[in-house]
Amino acid sequence: MQAAKVSDTPMEFMVDFLNKAKEIADSNANVPEELRVNLQKALDIACGLDGYLEKMSSQESAPLAELYQKTMEHNWDKVFKEGKTQFRLPKECITGHVEGQTLKMLVHMSKAKRILEIGMFTGYGALSMAEGLPEDGSLVACEIEQYLKEFAKPIFDRSPHGKKITVKIGSAMDSLKELAAAGEQFDMVFIDADKNNYMNYYKFILDHNLLRLSGVICVDNSLFKAKVYLKDTADVNGLALRDFNQFVKSDLRVEQVIVPLRDGISIIRRVPMATACAGTQSKVTDDEVFRGLNGRSILDRMRLDGRVAYVTGAGQGIGRAFAHALGEAGAKVAVVDLDQGKAEGVAEELTLKGINCIAITADISKSSDVERMIDSIVSKWGAIQIACNNAGINVNSASEDTSLEEWDQTFDVNLRGTFMCCQAAGRVMLKQGYGKIINTASMASLIVPHPQKQLAYNTSKAGVVKLTQTLGTEWIDRGVRVNCISPGIVDTPLIHSESLRPLVKRWLSDIPAGRLALVTDLQAAVVYLASDASDYMTGHNLVIDGGQSLW
């Protein structure tokens, strides 16, 4: 026989009371029909909410569904009586589908990489949050019951996200002390343990900097069966949580909101330190280093939200990586390439990621195409703040055999084309009084790569550096910074052909890093140069070559 459902949340208790009120009303002929109708409407609303949230929330994963079913079917009273657990564990306390998806969403939204969970029970919440972590993310769950670690382990092992979870057995406070002593920090902390210790856990986390700057603490059961706000509350846990909620609300280091989901989830965010110190007698030096330039942290200063960017040669390789990086940092991106299909393909990739973009076909060696490219972007978005001039070509030949046609073709794209793009974009930026131009040069601007012979390419890229330096000095006092990136030899599918294997082996022997560059090695550099964080930098050649140019 299935056990009767035990009410555990404010909404469930409200349904109970409404049902009792309706029974009384239905049994009394003197009760007006209007009252009965309104009671039924209130009951319908209260009864329907949890089910609707369940139905409308994204489906849980198969491992989560299995863990939930295993928890609900398990005889926890028997486990306790047999001495396998220290406490009688009510299955109503399990984090369910809607709450699990909420926690997973918060992980995504906060971009957390490291999570601390205090109180695991059967691991539903832990696995939900682990599913929201990136592949290199991690979650430490503090649990007092060894039995629960073994209970969850088989399902954790079957989930592709279970490897992110480490369960520490023992007193939660002892575990917190160990983590603090090791200098550990977390982006998100979820507290769902013994209610009387919530205050102690919270204070220890903040006082010992276990929570990173701008980190988030989530607290479960913060509405505790409505006991926290009912005036006649005598429940020990309810009173403890009432005091906890009030303490957090008064703590100048944080701001909080309580979401009435199930039994309540508090979302507590650490505020900027300058705000936290405003109401104290702290003697910190309140300057731009402390509070951030214009109140923005260094990572915020590298955001590109609302900026308009273009990338030439963006249909593949380095240009494609630059387009993705700028878009991920918040910019609108014009994907420019000679090949229409490739430009549209990358634009489709960006669109799938939610990045505002357009595809433009242009040959940057033609002045008419460059002007059309710039006009199209300004017509579409009204400005250009970031110009990423990346398109280039490379043809190898011995110097004595280099034809004028090869020389002219290389210079037309690599140097003349880059100059025309700089000039056209620069005119727009100079009128705006602001802009970032980033040119792609090459390690070949500093050394002569060998054993390949590429006179025209090497010389053209040296010209790109001098072009960058000249424009960088001329335009900085008018708000436009011009810099360039010099990549080393970049790993591409073509390089792995059988015919090039001996050449790659020779290159690797010249690179202290012991490998070729990946396009992803260059992405952070283009975002930095495009952002406000690099405002004092101009005319610089940023070399990213694994140390090859140092030998």
SULLIN-V265515 format. One record per backbone hydrogen bond with DSSP energy under -1.0 kcal/mol. NH is the residue of the N-H (numbers start at 1). CO is the residue of the C=O. E is the energy in kcal/mol with one decimal. If there is no record, write none. Layout:
nh:NH co:CO e:E
nh:NH co:CO e:E
//
This chain:
nh:13 co:9 e:-2.4
nh:14 co:10 e:-2.2
nh:15 co:11 e:-2.2
nh:16 co:12 e:-2.0
nh:17 co:13 e:-2.5
nh:18 co:14 e:-2.6
nh:19 co:15 e:-2.5
nh:20 co:16 e:-2.1
nh:21 co:17 e:-2.5
nh:22 co:18 e:-2.5
nh:23 co:19 e:-2.4
nh:24 co:20 e:-2.2
nh:25 co:21 e:-2.3
nh:26 co:22 e:-3.2
nh:27 co:23 e:-1.5
nh:28 co:25 e:-1.1
nh:31 co:28 e:-1.6
nh:36 co:32 e:-1.6
nh:37 co:33 e:-2.6
nh:38 co:34 e:-2.2
nh:39 co:35 e:-2.4
nh:40 co:36 e:-2.2
nh:41 co:37 e:-2.2
nh:42 co:38 e:-2.4
nh:43 co:39 e:-2.4
nh:44 co:40 e:-2.6
nh:45 co:41 e:-2.2
nh:46 co:42 e:-2.5
nh:47 co:43 e:-3.0
nh:48 co:44 e:-1.9
nh:49 co:45 e:-1.2
nh:52 co:48 e:-2.2
nh:53 co:49 e:-2.6
nh:54 co:50 e:-2.2
nh:55 co:51 e:-2.3
nh:56 co:52 e:-2.6
nh:57 co:53 e:-1.4
nh:65 co:61 e:-2.4
nh:66 co:62 e:-2.5
nh:67 co:63 e:-2.3
nh:68 co:64 e:-2.5
nh:69 co:65 e:-2.4
nh:70 co:66 e:-2.5
nh:71 co:67 e:-2.1
nh:72 co:68 e:-2.5
nh:73 co:69 e:-2.0
nh:76 co:74 e:-1.3
nh:79 co:75 e:-1.8
nh:80 co:76 e:-2.1
nh:81 co:77 e:-2.5
nh:82 co:78 e:-2.0
nh:83 co:80 e:-1.7
nh:84 co:79 e:-2.2
nh:93 co:90 e:-2.0
nh:94 co:91 e:-1.7
nh:100 co:96 e:-2.9
nh:101 co:97 e:-2.4
nh:102 co:98 e:-2.0
nh:103 co:99 e:-2.5
nh:104 co:100 e:-2.3
nh:105 co:101 e:-2.3
nh:106 co:102 e:-2.4
nh:107 co:103 e:-2.0
nh:108 co:104 e:-2.1
nh:109 co:105 e:-2.9
nh:110 co:106 e:-2.4
nh:112 co:107 e:-1.6
nh:115 co:138 e:-2.3
nh:116 co:188 e:-2.4
nh:117 co:140 e:-3.1
nh:118 co:190 e:-3.1
nh:119 co:142 e:-2.5
nh:123 co:120 e:-1.9
nh:127 co:123 e:-2.6
nh:128 co:124 e:-2.3
nh:129 co:125 e:-2.5
nh:130 co:126 e:-2.3
nh:131 co:127 e:-1.8
nh:137 co:134 e:-2.3
nh:138 co:113 e:-2.5
nh:139 co:164 e:-2.9
nh:140 co:115 e:-2.7
nh:141 co:166 e:-3.0
nh:142 co:117 e:-3.4
nh:143 co:168 e:-2.8
nh:149 co:145 e:-1.1
nh:150 co:146 e:-1.9
nh:151 co:147 e:-2.0
nh:152 co:148 e:-2.1
nh:153 co:149 e:-1.7
nh:156 co:152 e:-2.5
nh:157 co:153 e:-2.8
nh:158 co:154 e:-1.1
nh:159 co:155 e:-1.1
nh:162 co:159 e:-1.1
nh:164 co:161 e:-1.6
nh:165 co:162 e:-1.7
nh:166 co:139 e:-2.9
nh:168 co:141 e:-3.1
nh:170 co:143 e:-1.7
nh:175 co:171 e:-2.3
nh:176 co:172 e:-2.5
nh:177 co:173 e:-2.2
nh:178 co:174 e:-2.0
nh:179 co:175 e:-2.4
nh:180 co:176 e:-2.5
nh:181 co:177 e:-2.3
nh:182 co:178 e:-1.5
nh:183 co:180 e:-1.5
nh:184 co:179 e:-2.6
nh:186 co:210 e:-2.7
nh:187 co:114 e:-2.3
nh:188 co:114 e:-1.4
nh:189 co:216 e:-2.3
nh:190 co:116 e:-3.0
nh:191 co:218 e:-2.9
nh:192 co:118 e:-3.0
nh:197 co:194 e:-1.7
nh:198 co:195 e:-1.4
nh:201 co:197 e:-2.8
nh:202 co:198 e:-2.8
nh:203 co:199 e:-2.7
nh:204 co:200 e:-2.3
nh:205 co:201 e:-2.5
nh:206 co:202 e:-2.1
nh:207 co:203 e:-3.0
nh:208 co:204 e:-1.9
nh:209 co:206 e:-1.2
nh:210 co:205 e:-2.5
nh:212 co:186 e:-3.0
nh:215 co:212 e:-2.4
nh:216 co:187 e:-2.2
nh:217 co:268 e:-3.2
nh:218 co:189 e:-3.5
nh:219 co:266 e:-2.2
nh:220 co:191 e:-2.7
nh:221 co:264 e:-1.2
nh:222 co:264 e:-1.2
nh:223 co:263 e:-2.3
nh:224 co:221 e:-1.1
nh:226 co:223 e:-2.2
nh:227 co:224 e:-2.8
nh:229 co:226 e:-1.1
nh:230 co:226 e:-1.2
nh:233 co:230 e:-1.4
nh:239 co:235 e:-2.6
nh:240 co:236 e:-2.2
nh:241 co:237 e:-2.4
nh:242 co:238 e:-2.1
nh:243 co:239 e:-2.3
nh:244 co:240 e:-2.1
nh:245 co:241 e:-2.9
nh:246 co:242 e:-2.0
nh:247 co:243 e:-2.4
nh:248 co:244 e:-2.5
nh:249 co:245 e:-2.2
nh:250 co:246 e:-1.5
nh:251 co:248 e:-1.0
nh:254 co:251 e:-1.6
nh:255 co:269 e:-2.1
nh:257 co:267 e:-1.6
nh:259 co:265 e:-3.2
nh:261 co:259 e:-2.3
nh:264 co:261 e:-2.4
nh:265 co:259 e:-2.3
nh:266 co:219 e:-2.6
nh:267 co:257 e:-3.0
nh:268 co:217 e:-3.3
nh:269 co:255 e:-3.1
nh:270 co:215 e:-2.2
nh:271 co:253 e:-2.1
nh:276 co:272 e:-2.0
nh:277 co:273 e:-2.4
nh:280 co:277 e:-1.7
nh:287 co:285 e:-1.7
nh:291 co:287 e:-3.0
nh:292 co:288 e:-1.2
nh:295 co:292 e:-2.6
nh:296 co:293 e:-1.8
nh:301 co:297 e:-2.1
nh:303 co:300 e:-1.6
nh:304 co:329 e:-3.2
nh:306 co:330 e:-1.3
nh:307 co:304 e:-2.4
nh:309 co:332 e:-3.0
nh:310 co:386 e:-1.6
nh:311 co:334 e:-2.2
nh:312 co:388 e:-2.3
nh:314 co:336 e:-2.6
nh:320 co:316 e:-1.4
nh:321 co:317 e:-2.0
nh:322 co:318 e:-2.6
nh:323 co:319 e:-2.5
nh:324 co:320 e:-2.2
nh:325 co:321 e:-2.4
nh:326 co:322 e:-2.7
nh:327 co:323 e:-2.0
nh:328 co:324 e:-2.8
nh:329 co:325 e:-1.6
nh:330 co:327 e:-1.5
nh:331 co:326 e:-2.3
nh:332 co:307 e:-3.2
nh:333 co:356 e:-2.3
nh:334 co:309 e:-2.5
nh:335 co:358 e:-3.3
nh:336 co:311 e:-2.4
nh:337 co:360 e:-2.0
nh:343 co:339 e:-2.2
nh:344 co:340 e:-2.6
nh:345 co:341 e:-1.9
nh:346 co:342 e:-2.2
nh:347 co:343 e:-2.2
nh:348 co:344 e:-2.0
nh:349 co:345 e:-1.6
nh:350 co:346 e:-2.4
nh:351 co:347 e:-2.3
nh:352 co:348 e:-2.1
nh:354 co:351 e:-1.8
nh:355 co:350 e:-2.6
nh:358 co:333 e:-1.7
nh:360 co:335 e:-3.1
nh:362 co:337 e:-1.5
nh:366 co:363 e:-2.2
nh:370 co:366 e:-2.0
nh:371 co:367 e:-2.5
nh:372 co:368 e:-2.2
nh:373 co:369 e:-2.5
nh:374 co:370 e:-2.4
nh:375 co:371 e:-2.6
nh:376 co:372 e:-2.4
nh:377 co:373 e:-1.9
nh:378 co:374 e:-2.4
nh:379 co:375 e:-2.5
nh:380 co:376 e:-1.9
nh:381 co:377 e:-3.0
nh:382 co:378 e:-2.3
nh:385 co:308 e:-1.9
nh:386 co:308 e:-2.4
nh:387 co:436 e:-2.9
nh:388 co:310 e:-2.3
nh:389 co:438 e:-1.8
nh:390 co:388 e:-1.2
nh:397 co:453 e:-1.8
nh:401 co:398 e:-1.6
nh:407 co:403 e:-2.5
nh:408 co:404 e:-3.0
nh:409 co:405 e:-2.5
nh:410 co:406 e:-2.3
nh:411 co:407 e:-2.5
nh:412 co:408 e:-2.7
nh:413 co:409 e:-1.4
nh:414 co:410 e:-2.8
nh:415 co:411 e:-1.3
nh:416 co:411 e:-3.5
nh:419 co:415 e:-2.7
nh:420 co:416 e:-2.5
nh:421 co:417 e:-2.2
nh:422 co:418 e:-2.6
nh:423 co:419 e:-2.8
nh:424 co:420 e:-2.5
nh:425 co:421 e:-2.7
nh:426 co:422 e:-2.6
nh:427 co:423 e:-2.0
nh:428 co:424 e:-1.1
nh:429 co:425 e:-2.4
nh:430 co:426 e:-3.0
nh:431 co:427 e:-1.3
nh:432 co:428 e:-1.6
nh:433 co:429 e:-2.1
nh:434 co:429 e:-1.5
nh:435 co:479 e:-1.6
nh:436 co:385 e:-2.7
nh:437 co:481 e:-2.9
nh:438 co:387 e:-3.3
nh:439 co:483 e:-2.4
nh:440 co:389 e:-2.5
nh:441 co:485 e:-2.6
nh:443 co:487 e:-2.3
nh:445 co:442 e:-2.4
nh:446 co:443 e:-2.2
nh:447 co:443 e:-1.8
nh:458 co:454 e:-2.7
nh:459 co:455 e:-2.4
nh:460 co:456 e:-2.3
nh:461 co:457 e:-2.3
nh:462 co:458 e:-1.8
nh:463 co:459 e:-1.8
nh:464 co:460 e:-1.5
nh:465 co:461 e:-1.6
nh:466 co:462 e:-1.9
nh:467 co:463 e:-2.6
nh:468 co:464 e:-2.4
nh:469 co:465 e:-2.5
nh:470 co:466 e:-2.4
nh:471 co:467 e:-2.5
nh:472 co:468 e:-2.5
nh:473 co:469 e:-1.6
nh:474 co:470 e:-2.0
nh:475 co:471 e:-2.4
nh:478 co:475 e:-1.8
nh:479 co:476 e:-1.8
nh:480 co:475 e:-2.0
nh:481 co:435 e:-2.3
nh:483 co:437 e:-2.6
nh:484 co:540 e:-2.9
nh:485 co:439 e:-2.5
nh:486 co:542 e:-3.0
nh:488 co:544 e:-1.9
nh:491 co:517 e:-3.6
nh:496 co:493 e:-1.0
nh:497 co:494 e:-1.7
nh:501 co:498 e:-1.1
nh:504 co:500 e:-2.6
nh:505 co:501 e:-2.2
nh:506 co:502 e:-1.7
nh:507 co:503 e:-2.4
nh:508 co:504 e:-2.7
nh:509 co:505 e:-1.3
nh:510 co:507 e:-1.6
nh:511 co:508 e:-1.1
nh:513 co:546 e:-1.6
nh:514 co:511 e:-1.8
nh:517 co:489 e:-2.6
nh:521 co:518 e:-1.6
nh:522 co:519 e:-1.4
nh:526 co:522 e:-1.5
nh:527 co:523 e:-1.7
nh:528 co:524 e:-2.5
nh:529 co:525 e:-2.6
nh:530 co:526 e:-1.4
nh:534 co:531 e:-1.2
nh:535 co:532 e:-1.7
nh:537 co:534 e:-2.1
nh:539 co:482 e:-3.8
nh:542 co:484 e:-3.2
nh:544 co:486 e:-2.6
nh:548 co:545 e:-1.4
nh:550 co:547 e:-1.6
nh:551 co:548 e:-1.2
//
